[in-house]
């Protein structure tokens, strides 16, 4: 989010009221307020629940300032457009690329290698101002939901604004040229901005309901916020009388809306959508008021502390978030607590302000005024070179991590092929007691970076039905006579490597019926969107019909109740959800299919542990990444439903001992990290479970598995 750019590159230290260049101190105060609530939200998210809307305040400010400049000095040629871009580059890129460079180096020095790949990719996309699309794609990935926060996550809003700066002068310039020919340039510009505002707002409201996670980051859902500032600029320039009636009251109403939204808006509300109208309209009211006098908002927004924070607001935004994310990693390396206490947060605020002042003074202002970047060719040359350099840093971080992973995978494969190996779950077998290779089962053989991407083939092969579940993908593994259906959500999918390892031995063909974040149940689940809720139920109906009429011999199924039932609390869900699974299970039993229900695995996510990241931070003290079966317990309505069905075709497998040997749930067993996130089994550990799983299957009494 660009926070301090002005249409005419006016100095932040202009007249405290309103200079000839159009600088307004109330807007400087708005910047201070916006960056302040963002900072407070990031440090105390449970108190300032709507502080993330400070970003929306900046969007309106940027839209107003840039549009004001463009309609006063419309671009008439491509040279004018290039001149506009050059000013933005000199103003914004030096500081932002410096932060990305520092974050890249700091991540390598203090952060666990498990986050290097993601951070490197995000640094690369942030360097070219498209990282908002990266985060949008990640946000709809169910398995990425528990990823560690990215130290460059805040660059998503910068990317939105840079994309706006790229296209807006072209749009305004074309509207001006068309309007000039029609002799109605003011009207054409105004209706153009209004049209973009309307189209983007309508799309934002719809898409926030349809795809709420992705809608938060993408540019089309945010353009109306920037265009709102543009509409205010059009009104101020072409329409507004010299003094707006009740301007002081309007200003205070707007300010109250921004502050109120900081405490009343919640992260679980549909955002941006119509909820974003609160901070957006409130900001527009403050700007529109432009009020003076003893009782106006200017008396607050132009206070010296507010002006100071407004002056450095861009750099405060750039620097504060990397500190919040990376300081806990540094604390862990120093043997201190990784949780931020009050003193830690106070220090982060002070350091953010100090570094931001230095960055504003010696980077932002120097590069904006330096003669080195005075010409357009030099400016664009600097931009390309600096962006490529920072992007290369991100790619190199990814390359280093990929080399570590490849070498680790080769070592794991060698151990996997060794019949006497104690890799993973093999260390739990009775024969391990007499195997000298099993004497040291605590040594790490799997790198945390490798664990994060150690997933079943179902992911690479596109075997998942995703919301709104219109597609019904099936994947087949093996060529045996016995047909086995693997059914469920991601907690069925993580058993695929186990079943694959047994398929050839036991003459199976495995067909997957897997849905992301959707339990195969007759009851509606809270999947955030109406299309997703209906689609999940229809998908469940299709799976039952397909498996009962498709010539299958058996069904292996497992579920994680990852969302509550629609309109129900978690307590109500635990009581009622088994009913939705019971009819599904009964349909398979009635069709004479052998049914194996795998009780869900212990849940490290319940203890807020991202296992590979935790292991990377605490390799010398893995106890911090472990738990008890009680603390890692999670409801399993599917297993509860299976218990209530008395049939020779039904059996339940309980895997707890494979993850909690000796009554302790371990992040590393036999040198292998057990989970690739907070709850999903690594493919390597799943493969090493094949002997134990085969033994349990053969003792179910089910004909298919004898």
C-alpha positions as CSV (number, residue, x, y, z in Angstrom):
1,X,0.0,0.0,0.0
2,X,1.6,3.3,-1.1
3,X,0.8,5.7,1.6
4,X,2.7,9.0,1.1
5,X,2.7,9.6,-2.7
6,X,1.0,12.7,-3.8
7,X,-0.1,13.6,-7.2
8,X,2.5,16.4,-7.5
9,X,5.2,14.8,-5.4
10,X,4.7,17.6,-2.8
11,X,7.0,17.5,0.2
12,X,5.4,16.0,3.3
13,X,6.6,19.1,5.1
14,X,4.4,21.5,3.2
15,X,2.1,24.1,4.7
16,X,0.3,22.6,7.8
17,X,-3.0,23.6,6.4
18,X,-3.1,23.6,2.6
19,X,-0.2,24.8,0.4
20,X,-0.4,26.1,-3.1
21,X,0.7,22.8,-4.4
22,X,-2.4,21.2,-3.0
23,X,-0.9,19.5,0.0
24,X,-3.4,19.0,2.8
25,X,-2.4,18.3,6.4
26,X,-5.7,16.5,7.1
27,X,-4.7,13.9,4.6
28,X,-1.3,13.6,6.2
29,X,-3.1,13.0,9.5
30,X,-5.3,10.4,7.8
31,X,-2.1,8.6,6.7
32,X,-0.9,8.6,10.3
33,X,-4.3,7.3,11.5
34,X,-4.3,4.5,8.9
35,X,-0.8,3.3,9.5
36,X,-1.4,3.5,13.2
37,X,-4.4,1.2,13.2
38,X,-2.7,-1.2,10.8
39,X,0.3,-1.4,13.2
40,X,-1.9,-1.9,16.2
41,X,-3.9,-4.5,14.5
42,X,-0.8,-6.5,13.5
43,X,0.4,-6.4,17.1
44,X,-3.0,-6.8,18.9
45,X,-5.4,-8.4,16.4
46,X,-7.9,-9.5,19.1
47,X,-8.3,-5.9,20.3
48,X,-8.2,-3.9,17.1
49,X,-10.2,-6.4,15.1
50,X,-10.8,-4.2,12.1
51,X,-7.4,-2.6,12.0
52,X,-6.7,-4.2,8.6
53,X,-9.1,-1.7,7.1
54,X,-6.4,0.9,7.5
55,X,-5.3,-0.4,4.1
56,X,-8.6,0.7,2.6
57,X,-8.1,4.2,4.0
58,X,-4.8,4.4,2.1
59,X,-6.5,3.2,-1.1
60,X,-8.9,6.1,-1.0
61,X,-6.2,8.6,-0.2
62,X,-4.1,7.4,-3.1
63,X,-7.0,7.4,-5.5
64,X,-7.9,11.0,-4.5
65,X,-4.3,12.4,-4.7
66,X,-3.4,10.7,-8.0
67,X,-6.7,11.5,-9.7
68,X,-6.5,15.1,-8.5
69,X,-3.1,15.5,-10.2
70,X,-4.1,13.7,-13.4
71,X,-7.3,15.7,-14.0
72,X,-5.5,18.9,-13.4
73,X,-2.6,17.9,-15.7
74,X,-4.1,15.2,-17.9
75,X,-1.6,13.0,-19.8
76,X,-1.8,14.0,-23.5
77,X,1.0,11.8,-24.8
78,X,2.8,8.6,-23.9
79,X,5.7,10.8,-22.8
80,X,3.4,12.3,-20.2
81,X,2.4,8.8,-19.0
82,X,6.0,7.8,-18.8
83,X,6.8,10.9,-16.8
84,X,4.1,10.0,-14.3
85,X,5.4,6.4,-14.0
86,X,9.0,7.8,-13.5
87,X,7.9,10.0,-10.6
88,X,6.2,7.0,-9.0
89,X,9.3,4.9,-9.4
90,X,11.5,7.5,-7.8
91,X,9.0,7.9,-5.0
92,X,8.2,4.3,-4.2
93,X,10.7,1.7,-5.5
94,X,13.9,2.6,-3.6
95,X,12.4,2.1,-0.1
96,X,10.3,-0.9,-1.0
97,X,13.0,-2.8,-2.9
98,X,15.4,-2.1,0.0
99,X,13.0,-3.7,2.4
100,X,12.6,-6.7,0.2
101,X,16.4,-7.1,-0.1
102,X,16.8,-6.9,3.7
103,X,13.9,-9.4,4.3
104,X,15.6,-11.8,1.9
105,X,18.9,-11.7,3.7
106,X,17.3,-11.8,7.1
107,X,15.1,-14.7,6.2
108,X,18.1,-16.7,5.2
109,X,19.9,-15.8,8.4
110,X,17.2,-16.2,11.1
111,X,14.2,-18.0,9.6
112,X,13.8,-21.8,9.3
113,X,14.5,-23.3,5.9
114,X,11.0,-24.5,5.8
115,X,9.8,-21.1,4.8
116,X,12.5,-20.2,2.4
117,X,10.8,-21.4,-0.8
118,X,7.5,-19.6,-0.1
119,X,9.3,-16.4,1.0
120,X,11.7,-16.5,-1.9
121,X,8.8,-16.8,-4.4
122,X,6.9,-14.0,-2.7
123,X,10.0,-11.7,-2.7
124,X,10.3,-12.4,-6.4
125,X,6.6,-11.6,-7.1
126,X,6.7,-8.6,-4.7
127,X,9.7,-7.1,-6.6
128,X,7.6,-7.0,-9.7
129,X,4.4,-5.9,-7.8
130,X,2.2,-8.9,-8.5
131,X,2.5,-10.6,-5.1
132,X,-1.2,-9.9,-4.4
133,X,-2.1,-12.5,-7.1
134,X,0.3,-15.0,-5.5
135,X,-1.4,-14.5,-2.1
136,X,-4.8,-14.8,-3.8
137,X,-3.9,-18.2,-5.2
138,X,-2.4,-19.4,-1.9
139,X,-5.5,-18.2,0.0
140,X,-7.8,-20.6,-1.8
141,X,-5.4,-23.5,-1.2
142,X,-6.9,-25.3,1.8
143,X,-3.5,-26.7,2.7
144,X,-1.8,-23.3,2.6
145,X,-4.2,-21.9,5.3
146,X,-1.9,-22.9,8.1
147,X,1.3,-21.6,6.5
148,X,3.6,-19.4,8.6
149,X,3.0,-15.7,8.0
150,X,5.1,-14.3,5.2
151,X,7.4,-11.4,6.1
152,X,6.4,-9.7,2.8
153,X,2.7,-10.4,3.1
154,X,1.9,-6.7,3.5
155,X,3.2,-6.1,0.0
156,X,-0.1,-7.3,-1.4
157,X,-1.6,-3.9,-1.0
158,X,1.5,-2.2,-2.5
159,X,1.0,-4.4,-5.6
160,X,-2.6,-3.4,-5.9
161,X,-1.6,0.3,-5.8
162,X,1.2,-0.1,-8.3
163,X,-1.1,-1.8,-10.7
164,X,-3.5,1.1,-10.2
165,X,-0.7,3.6,-10.9
166,X,0.2,1.7,-14.1
167,X,-3.2,1.8,-15.7
168,X,-4.8,4.9,-14.2
169,X,-2.9,7.6,-16.1
170,X,-3.7,5.7,-19.3
171,X,-7.4,5.6,-18.4
172,X,-7.6,9.3,-17.4
173,X,-5.5,10.3,-20.4
174,X,-7.8,8.4,-22.9
175,X,-10.9,9.8,-21.2
176,X,-9.5,13.3,-21.5
177,X,-8.6,12.9,-25.2
178,X,-12.1,11.5,-26.0
179,X,-13.8,14.2,-23.9
180,X,-11.7,16.9,-25.6
181,X,-13.0,15.8,-29.0
182,X,-16.6,15.8,-27.6
183,X,-15.9,19.1,-25.9
184,X,-17.0,17.5,-22.6
185,X,-13.7,16.4,-21.1
186,X,-14.9,17.0,-17.5
187,X,-18.0,14.9,-17.9
188,X,-16.2,12.0,-19.7
189,X,-13.6,11.8,-17.0
190,X,-16.2,11.9,-14.3
191,X,-18.4,9.2,-15.9
192,X,-15.3,7.1,-16.6
193,X,-14.3,7.1,-12.9
194,X,-17.9,6.5,-11.9
195,X,-18.2,3.6,-14.3
196,X,-15.0,1.9,-12.9
197,X,-16.2,2.5,-9.4
198,X,-19.6,0.9,-10.1
199,X,-18.3,-2.1,-12.0
200,X,-15.6,-2.9,-9.4
201,X,-18.0,-2.4,-6.4
202,X,-20.6,-4.7,-7.9
203,X,-17.9,-7.3,-8.7
204,X,-16.4,-6.9,-5.3
205,X,-19.6,-7.6,-3.5
206,X,-20.4,-10.6,-5.6
207,X,-16.9,-12.1,-5.6
208,X,-16.4,-11.6,-1.9
209,X,-19.4,-13.9,-1.4
210,X,-18.4,-16.4,-4.0
211,X,-14.6,-16.5,-3.3
212,X,-14.0,-14.6,-0.1
213,X,-10.4,-15.6,0.4
214,X,-9.3,-14.7,-3.1
215,X,-11.4,-11.6,-3.2
216,X,-9.4,-10.0,-0.4
217,X,-6.2,-9.7,-2.5
218,X,-7.1,-9.2,-6.1
219,X,-7.1,-5.9,-7.9
220,X,-10.6,-5.9,-9.5
221,X,-12.2,-6.1,-6.0
222,X,-10.2,-3.2,-4.8
223,X,-10.3,-0.8,-7.7
224,X,-13.6,0.8,-6.5
225,X,-11.9,1.9,-3.3
226,X,-9.2,3.7,-5.3
227,X,-11.9,5.0,-7.7
228,X,-13.8,6.4,-4.6
229,X,-10.9,8.7,-4.0
230,X,-11.1,9.5,-7.7
231,X,-14.7,10.4,-7.5
232,X,-14.0,12.8,-4.6
233,X,-11.2,14.3,-6.7
234,X,-13.7,14.8,-9.6
235,X,-16.2,16.4,-7.2
236,X,-13.7,18.7,-5.5
237,X,-12.2,19.8,-8.9
238,X,-15.4,20.2,-11.0
239,X,-18.4,20.5,-8.7
240,X,-17.9,21.4,-5.1
241,X,-18.8,24.9,-3.9
242,X,-16.2,27.0,-2.1
243,X,-17.4,25.7,1.3
244,X,-19.3,22.5,1.8
245,X,-22.3,22.8,4.2
246,X,-21.7,21.2,7.6
247,X,-18.2,20.4,6.6
248,X,-16.9,20.1,10.2
249,X,-19.7,17.6,11.0
250,X,-19.1,15.6,7.9
251,X,-15.4,15.4,8.8
252,X,-16.1,14.2,12.3
253,X,-18.6,11.6,11.0
254,X,-16.0,10.3,8.7
255,X,-13.3,10.2,11.4
256,X,-15.7,8.4,13.7
257,X,-16.4,5.8,11.0
258,X,-12.7,5.0,10.5
259,X,-12.1,4.7,14.3
260,X,-15.4,2.8,14.9
261,X,-14.6,0.3,12.1
262,X,-11.3,-0.4,13.7
263,X,-13.1,-2.0,16.7
264,X,-16.4,-3.2,15.1
265,X,-15.3,-4.8,11.8
266,X,-14.1,-8.4,12.3
267,X,-11.9,-10.6,10.2
268,X,-14.8,-13.2,9.7
269,X,-16.9,-10.6,8.0
270,X,-17.2,-10.6,4.2
271,X,-14.4,-8.3,3.1
272,X,-13.9,-6.2,1.1
273,X,-17.4,-6.4,-0.3
274,X,-20.0,-4.1,1.1
275,X,-18.3,-4.0,4.6
276,X,-15.4,-2.1,3.1
277,X,-17.9,0.8,2.4
278,X,-17.4,1.7,6.1
279,X,-13.8,2.7,6.0
280,X,-13.9,3.8,2.3
281,X,-16.9,6.1,2.7
282,X,-15.6,7.4,6.0
283,X,-12.3,8.4,4.5
284,X,-14.0,10.0,1.5
285,X,-16.1,12.1,3.9
286,X,-13.0,13.4,5.8
287,X,-11.3,14.3,2.5
288,X,-14.4,15.8,1.1
289,X,-15.0,17.9,4.2
290,X,-11.6,19.7,3.9
291,X,-12.8,21.6,6.9
292,X,-11.1,24.4,8.8
293,X,-11.8,26.1,12.1
294,X,-11.5,25.3,15.8
295,X,-14.0,22.5,15.8
296,X,-12.9,20.7,12.6
297,X,-11.1,17.4,12.3
298,X,-8.1,19.4,11.2
299,X,-7.5,20.3,14.8
300,X,-6.7,16.7,15.5
301,X,-5.3,15.5,12.2
302,X,-2.8,18.3,11.9
303,X,-1.2,17.8,15.4
304,X,2.6,17.6,15.3
305,X,2.7,13.8,16.2
306,X,0.2,13.1,13.5
307,X,2.1,15.1,10.9
308,X,5.4,13.3,11.9
309,X,3.8,9.8,11.6
310,X,2.1,10.8,8.4
311,X,5.5,11.9,7.0
312,X,7.1,8.5,7.6
313,X,3.9,6.4,7.2
314,X,5.0,4.7,4.0
315,X,8.2,3.5,5.6
316,X,6.5,2.5,8.8
317,X,4.2,0.3,6.8
318,X,7.1,-1.2,4.9
319,X,9.3,-2.1,7.9
320,X,6.9,-3.0,10.8
321,X,5.6,-6.2,9.4
322,X,8.9,-7.9,8.7
323,X,9.9,-7.1,12.2
324,X,6.8,-8.7,13.6
325,X,7.3,-11.9,11.6
326,X,11.1,-12.2,11.9
327,X,11.8,-11.1,15.5
328,X,10.3,-14.4,17.0
329,X,12.6,-16.4,14.8
330,X,15.6,-14.4,16.1
331,X,14.4,-14.8,19.7
332,X,14.2,-18.6,19.2
333,X,17.8,-18.7,17.9
334,X,18.9,-16.7,21.0
335,X,17.1,-19.2,23.3
336,X,14.4,-16.7,24.2
337,X,10.6,-17.0,24.0
338,X,9.2,-17.0,20.4
339,X,6.0,-15.3,21.6
340,X,5.9,-11.5,21.5
341,X,5.3,-10.0,24.9
342,X,4.3,-6.4,25.7
343,X,7.9,-5.3,26.0
344,X,8.7,-6.9,22.6
345,X,5.8,-5.2,20.9
346,X,6.7,-1.9,22.4
347,X,10.3,-2.3,21.1
348,X,9.0,-3.3,17.7
349,X,6.9,0.0,17.6
350,X,9.9,2.1,18.5
351,X,12.2,0.3,16.1
352,X,9.7,0.6,13.3
353,X,9.4,4.4,13.9
354,X,13.2,4.8,14.1
355,X,14.0,2.8,11.0
356,X,11.1,4.4,9.1
357,X,12.4,7.9,9.9
358,X,15.9,6.9,8.7
359,X,14.4,5.2,5.6
360,X,12.3,8.3,4.8
361,X,15.2,10.7,5.3
362,X,18.0,8.8,3.6
363,X,16.2,6.6,1.0
364,X,12.8,8.0,0.0
365,X,13.7,11.7,0.0
366,X,17.3,11.2,-1.4
367,X,16.2,9.1,-4.3
368,X,13.2,11.3,-5.1
369,X,15.4,14.3,-5.3
370,X,18.7,12.9,-6.5
371,X,20.0,13.9,-10.0
372,X,21.2,10.3,-10.6
373,X,17.6,9.3,-11.3
374,X,16.6,12.6,-12.8
375,X,16.1,11.5,-16.4
376,X,13.4,9.0,-17.4
377,X,15.9,6.6,-19.0
378,X,17.9,6.5,-15.8
379,X,14.8,6.1,-13.7
380,X,13.5,3.2,-15.7
381,X,17.0,1.7,-16.0
382,X,17.3,1.8,-12.2
383,X,13.9,0.2,-11.7
384,X,14.6,-2.7,-14.1
385,X,18.0,-3.3,-12.6
386,X,16.8,-3.1,-8.9
387,X,13.8,-5.3,-9.5
388,X,15.8,-7.9,-11.3
389,X,18.4,-7.9,-8.5
390,X,15.8,-8.3,-5.8
391,X,13.9,-10.9,-7.8
392,X,17.1,-12.8,-8.3
393,X,17.6,-12.8,-4.5
394,X,14.2,-14.4,-4.1
395,X,14.9,-17.0,-6.8
396,X,18.3,-17.8,-5.3
397,X,16.6,-18.5,-1.9
398,X,14.2,-20.9,-3.7
399,X,17.1,-22.5,-5.5
400,X,19.1,-23.2,-2.3
401,X,16.0,-24.7,-0.6
402,X,15.2,-26.8,-3.7
403,X,18.8,-28.2,-3.7
404,X,18.4,-29.2,0.0
405,X,15.1,-30.9,-0.7
406,X,16.4,-32.8,-3.7
407,X,19.4,-34.2,-1.9
408,X,17.2,-35.1,1.1
409,X,14.7,-36.9,-1.1
410,X,17.5,-39.0,-2.6
411,X,18.7,-40.0,0.9
412,X,15.2,-40.8,2.0
413,X,14.6,-43.0,-1.1
414,X,17.8,-45.0,-0.4
415,X,16.6,-45.6,3.2
416,X,13.1,-46.5,2.0
417,X,14.5,-49.1,-0.3
418,X,16.6,-50.7,2.4
419,X,14.7,-53.6,3.9
420,X,16.5,-53.3,7.2
421,X,15.9,-49.6,7.5
422,X,14.3,-48.1,10.5
423,X,13.0,-45.1,8.6
424,X,9.8,-43.6,9.9
425,X,7.2,-46.0,11.3
426,X,9.5,-48.9,10.7
427,X,11.2,-47.9,14.0
428,X,7.9,-48.8,15.8
429,X,7.9,-52.4,14.6
430,X,8.8,-55.2,17.1
431,X,11.7,-56.2,14.9
432,X,13.2,-52.7,15.4
433,X,14.3,-53.7,18.9
434,X,16.9,-56.2,17.6
435,X,18.0,-54.0,14.6
436,X,21.3,-52.1,15.3
437,X,20.2,-49.6,12.7
438,X,17.3,-48.6,15.0
439,X,19.5,-47.6,17.9
440,X,19.3,-43.9,17.0
441,X,15.7,-43.2,15.9
442,X,15.8,-39.5,16.9
443,X,18.3,-38.3,14.3
444,X,16.7,-36.2,11.7
445,X,16.7,-37.8,8.2
446,X,14.1,-35.5,6.7
447,X,14.7,-31.8,6.2
448,X,11.8,-29.5,7.3
449,X,11.8,-27.9,3.9
450,X,11.4,-31.3,2.3
451,X,8.5,-32.2,4.7
452,X,6.5,-29.1,3.7
453,X,6.2,-30.4,0.2
454,X,6.1,-34.2,1.0
455,X,2.5,-34.7,-0.1
456,X,0.6,-37.6,-1.8
457,X,0.4,-37.8,-5.6
458,X,-3.2,-36.7,-5.3
459,X,-2.1,-33.0,-5.2
460,X,0.2,-33.1,-8.2
461,X,-2.3,-35.3,-10.1
462,X,-5.2,-32.9,-9.6
463,X,-7.4,-35.4,-7.8
464,X,-9.3,-32.8,-5.7
465,X,-12.8,-31.5,-6.0
466,X,-12.7,-27.9,-4.8
467,X,-15.4,-25.4,-3.9
468,X,-18.0,-25.1,-5.4
469,X,-17.4,-28.8,-6.2
470,X,-18.8,-28.8,-9.7
471,X,-15.9,-30.9,-11.0
472,X,-15.7,-34.6,-10.0
473,X,-12.1,-35.7,-10.6
474,X,-11.2,-39.3,-10.2
475,X,-7.6,-40.7,-10.1
476,X,-6.6,-44.3,-10.4
477,X,-3.6,-46.1,-9.0
478,X,-2.6,-49.7,-9.5
479,X,-4.0,-52.4,-11.8
480,X,-5.3,-55.0,-9.5
481,X,-8.5,-57.1,-9.6
482,X,-9.9,-55.7,-6.3
483,X,-11.4,-52.3,-6.7
484,X,-10.9,-50.0,-3.7
485,X,-12.4,-46.5,-3.4
486,X,-10.6,-44.0,-1.3
487,X,-13.2,-41.5,-0.1
488,X,-13.1,-38.3,2.0
489,X,-11.4,-35.0,2.3
490,X,-7.7,-34.2,2.7
491,X,-7.5,-36.6,5.7
492,X,-8.4,-39.5,3.4
493,X,-6.0,-38.2,0.7
494,X,-3.0,-38.3,3.0
495,X,-3.4,-42.1,3.3
496,X,-3.0,-42.6,-0.5
497,X,0.8,-43.2,-0.2
498,X,0.1,-46.0,2.3
499,X,-2.5,-47.6,0.0
500,X,-0.3,-47.2,-3.1
501,X,2.5,-49.1,-1.4
502,X,0.1,-52.0,-0.7
503,X,-1.7,-51.9,-4.1
504,X,0.6,-54.1,-6.1
505,X,1.2,-56.5,-3.2
506,X,-2.5,-57.0,-2.5
507,X,-3.8,-56.9,-6.1
508,X,-5.7,-53.6,-5.7
509,X,-6.8,-50.8,-8.0
510,X,-7.4,-47.6,-6.0
511,X,-9.7,-44.9,-7.2
512,X,-9.8,-41.6,-5.3
513,X,-12.9,-39.5,-4.5
514,X,-11.4,-36.6,-2.7
515,X,-12.8,-33.2,-1.8
516,X,-11.0,-30.2,-0.3
517,X,-12.5,-29.0,2.9
518,X,-15.7,-30.9,2.3
519,X,-16.9,-33.9,4.4
520,X,-18.8,-36.6,2.6
521,X,-22.0,-36.1,4.5
522,X,-25.7,-35.5,4.0
523,X,-25.7,-32.5,6.3
524,X,-24.8,-29.0,5.1
525,X,-21.4,-27.6,6.3
526,X,-20.3,-24.0,6.7
527,X,-18.0,-23.7,3.6
528,X,-18.3,-19.9,3.5
529,X,-20.3,-19.6,0.3
530,X,-23.8,-20.8,-0.7
531,X,-22.4,-22.4,-3.8
532,X,-19.8,-24.3,-1.8
533,X,-22.4,-25.5,0.7
534,X,-24.7,-26.8,-2.0
535,X,-21.9,-28.1,-4.1
536,X,-20.4,-30.2,-1.2
537,X,-23.8,-31.9,-0.6
538,X,-24.3,-32.6,-4.3
539,X,-20.7,-34.0,-4.4
540,X,-21.5,-36.3,-1.5
541,X,-24.6,-37.6,-3.3
542,X,-22.6,-38.2,-6.5
543,X,-19.8,-40.1,-4.6
544,X,-22.4,-42.4,-3.0
545,X,-24.0,-43.1,-6.3
546,X,-20.7,-43.6,-8.1
547,X,-19.2,-46.0,-5.5
548,X,-22.3,-48.1,-5.0
549,X,-22.8,-48.6,-8.7
550,X,-19.3,-48.6,-10.0
551,X,-18.3,-52.2,-9.3
552,X,-16.2,-51.5,-6.3
553,X,-15.3,-54.1,-3.7
554,X,-14.4,-51.9,-0.8
555,X,-14.4,-48.3,0.5
556,X,-11.6,-46.8,2.6
557,X,-12.7,-43.5,4.1
558,X,-11.4,-40.9,6.6
559,X,-12.5,-37.4,7.4
560,X,-11.4,-34.3,9.3
561,X,-14.4,-32.2,10.4
562,X,-12.6,-29.0,9.4
563,X,-15.7,-26.8,9.4
564,X,-18.8,-26.8,11.6
565,X,-22.2,-27.7,10.3
566,X,-24.1,-24.8,8.7
567,X,-25.5,-22.6,11.5
568,X,-24.2,-24.8,14.2
569,X,-21.6,-24.3,16.9
570,X,-18.6,-26.7,17.3
571,X,-20.4,-28.4,20.2
572,X,-23.6,-28.9,18.2
573,X,-21.5,-30.1,15.3
574,X,-19.8,-32.8,17.4
575,X,-23.2,-34.0,18.5
576,X,-25.1,-33.9,15.2
577,X,-22.5,-34.5,12.5
578,X,-22.4,-38.3,13.0
579,X,-26.0,-38.4,11.6
580,X,-24.8,-37.0,8.3
581,X,-22.2,-39.7,8.0
582,X,-24.3,-42.6,9.2
583,X,-26.6,-42.7,6.1
584,X,-23.6,-42.6,3.8
585,X,-21.9,-45.5,5.6
586,X,-25.2,-47.4,5.6
587,X,-25.5,-47.0,1.8
588,X,-22.1,-48.7,1.3
589,X,-23.0,-51.5,3.8
590,X,-26.3,-52.1,2.1
591,X,-24.5,-52.3,-1.3
592,X,-22.3,-55.1,0.2
593,X,-19.2,-53.1,0.0
594,X,-16.5,-53.7,2.7
595,X,-16.0,-50.4,4.5
596,X,-12.9,-49.4,6.4
597,X,-13.1,-46.2,8.4
598,X,-9.7,-44.7,9.5
599,X,-10.2,-42.8,12.7
600,X,-8.7,-39.3,12.2
601,X,-5.1,-38.8,13.2
602,X,-4.1,-36.8,16.3
603,X,-4.3,-33.1,15.6
604,X,-1.2,-31.0,16.2
605,X,-3.0,-28.1,14.7
606,X,-5.1,-28.0,17.8
607,X,-2.0,-26.9,19.7
608,X,-1.2,-24.3,17.0
609,X,1.9,-26.2,15.7
610,X,3.0,-26.0,12.1
611,X,5.1,-29.1,12.4
612,X,7.9,-28.6,9.8
613,X,8.4,-24.9,10.9
614,X,8.4,-26.0,14.6
615,X,10.9,-28.7,13.9
616,X,13.1,-26.3,12.0
617,X,13.1,-23.9,14.9
618,X,13.5,-26.5,17.6
619,X,15.7,-29.3,16.2
620,X,17.5,-29.6,19.5
621,X,14.4,-29.6,21.6
622,X,11.6,-31.4,19.7
623,X,9.6,-31.7,22.9
624,X,8.3,-28.2,22.1
625,X,6.7,-29.6,18.9
626,X,5.1,-32.7,20.6
627,X,1.9,-33.2,22.5
628,X,-0.3,-35.7,24.3
629,X,-3.1,-37.7,22.7
630,X,-5.5,-35.6,24.8
631,X,-4.1,-32.2,23.8
632,X,-4.0,-33.3,20.1
633,X,-7.4,-34.9,20.1
634,X,-10.0,-33.8,17.7
635,X,-13.6,-34.9,17.1
636,X,-14.3,-37.5,14.5
637,X,-18.0,-37.7,13.6
638,X,-17.3,-40.3,10.8
639,X,-15.7,-42.8,13.3
640,X,-18.5,-42.1,15.8
641,X,-21.1,-42.9,13.1
642,X,-19.2,-46.1,12.2
643,X,-19.3,-47.3,15.8
644,X,-23.1,-47.1,15.7
645,X,-23.4,-49.5,12.7
646,X,-23.2,-53.2,13.5
647,X,-22.3,-55.0,10.3
648,X,-19.8,-57.6,9.1
649,X,-18.9,-55.2,6.3
650,X,-17.8,-52.4,8.6
651,X,-14.5,-52.0,10.4
652,X,-12.6,-49.1,12.1
653,X,-8.8,-48.6,12.2
654,X,-7.3,-46.5,15.0
655,X,-4.0,-45.0,14.0
656,X,-3.2,-43.1,17.3
657,X,-0.3,-45.5,18.3
658,X,1.5,-44.8,15.1
659,X,1.7,-41.1,15.9
660,X,1.8,-41.2,19.7
661,X,4.1,-44.1,20.7
662,X,4.5,-44.3,24.4
663,X,1.7,-41.9,25.0
664,X,3.4,-38.9,23.4
665,X,2.5,-37.5,19.9
666,X,5.8,-36.9,18.2
667,X,6.7,-34.5,15.3
668,X,9.6,-36.8,14.2
669,X,9.5,-40.6,14.3
670,X,12.3,-42.8,12.9
671,X,14.0,-39.6,11.5
672,X,10.9,-38.7,9.5
673,X,8.7,-35.6,10.1
674,X,5.2,-36.9,10.6
675,X,3.1,-34.0,9.3
676,X,3.7,-31.6,6.4
677,X,1.6,-28.9,8.1
678,X,-0.6,-28.8,11.2
679,X,-2.6,-32.0,10.4
680,X,-1.6,-33.8,7.2
681,X,0.7,-36.8,7.1
682,X,3.9,-36.5,5.1
683,X,3.9,-39.0,2.1
684,X,7.1,-40.5,3.4
685,X,5.8,-41.3,6.8
686,X,2.5,-42.6,5.3
687,X,4.6,-45.0,3.1
688,X,6.5,-46.3,6.1
689,X,3.2,-47.1,7.7
690,X,2.3,-49.7,5.0
691,X,3.3,-52.8,7.0
692,X,1.3,-51.8,10.1
693,X,-1.7,-50.7,8.0
694,X,-1.6,-54.0,6.1
695,X,-1.6,-56.0,9.3
696,X,-4.6,-54.1,10.6
697,X,-6.5,-54.5,7.4
698,X,-5.9,-58.3,7.4
699,X,-7.4,-58.5,10.9
700,X,-10.6,-56.6,10.1
701,X,-12.3,-59.8,9.0
702,X,-13.3,-58.1,5.7
703,X,-13.2,-60.4,2.7
704,X,-11.6,-57.8,0.4
705,X,-8.5,-57.4,2.6
706,X,-7.9,-61.0,3.6
